[in-house]
């Protein structure tokens, strides 16, 4: 039994250390907060395994009576901290919506188990606290994992949750007097218990590796499809999103395309420097993204050029959105050498039906944008149905200058 125990403990700790190395690598490469959760889980796994190993060795070895309490407390502290870190890390990895509450509950339970170990119970309090710590760790993981995540996380999360549930039942049963006989009846040989425990832990670790790898892949793909400065979609991401939406939505869904170009942006770069220009682009993108719905698409298509696609929206809705963006951009002044530079944007609008027509709508919106530029900038030009020129609606001159807080519309035909 001693040989099997030593082999299982060495294998468990070795797997935990290798797992930690992999998670540290993924976290360092991705630089994403959720992958930091995977690292936290791996650190917790190593601490949990070391604590459990120390506790088992303490019970199996012939330690002096004076050494047992100290060894037991060290083992319990490591296990409780590791259990809380694993639950906290898993919630962060999967970006659980209540991950802060989960973390507080996990660390609170760990403190409670440490307090339980100090109670003057007739039975061995440290042994009871250790058994409950093992069960608490698995129960916490079950609560986080069995939540119904979307692909690609769903299957590995379900498998990891099932493995955690079985471990929770086994650990909890071991802490309840009378259940130990039932476990021994099913697993009469100690080695079988050891290898079942290792098999379940290896299953859990493999699933967590898959979850972390999927998360890293999603992060890398998202970065490849997103403009690093503005966090809007880049051209590649924009085309991918359009294609994905076209497969999900009806072919005759109403669509509005907004083509936007920041007026005199070169002046900001020339007078204030490219750092100020980059900062302004980031602020402009926030205004643009805040002016549309989450279901709409926003992309940066050029230096100071952007496009927004409003899905399942009519032309009137696009005009309202454009008006709000115009007002918001006027407040994005840039301070340069003690002077405040007023900024504006020109917008072209085109509307139609079906995402397959977005390319044609973008060309019409671009021509409408040229019409807005020709009309004096700081205005909206809307292409009429089937028009190939940038005609339509434009802001009045007073509104273009920002003299009137309301948006006045006038035909530019």
Buried (B, 14 or more C-beta within 10 A) or exposed (E): EEEBBEBBBEBBBEBBEEBBEBBBEBBEEBEBEBBBBBBBBBBBBBBBBBBBBBBBBBBEEEBEEEEBEEBBBBBBBBBBBBBBBBBBBBBBBBEBEEBEEBBEBBBEBBEEBBEBBEEEEEEBBBBBBBBBBBBBBBBBBBBBBBBEBEEBBEEBBBBBBBBBBBBBBBBBBBBEEEBEEEBEEEBEEEBEBBBBBBEBBBBBBBBBBBBBBBBBEBBEEEBEBBBEEBBBBBBEBBBBBBEEBBEEBEEEBBBBBBBBBBBEBEBBBEBBEEEBBBBBBBBBBBBBBEBBEEEBBBBBBEEBBBBBBBBBBEBEBBBBBBBBBBBBBBEBEBEBEEEEBBBBBBBBBBBBEBBEBBEBBBBBBBBBBBBBBBBBBBBBBBBBEEBEBBBBBBBBBEBBBBEEEEBBBEEBE
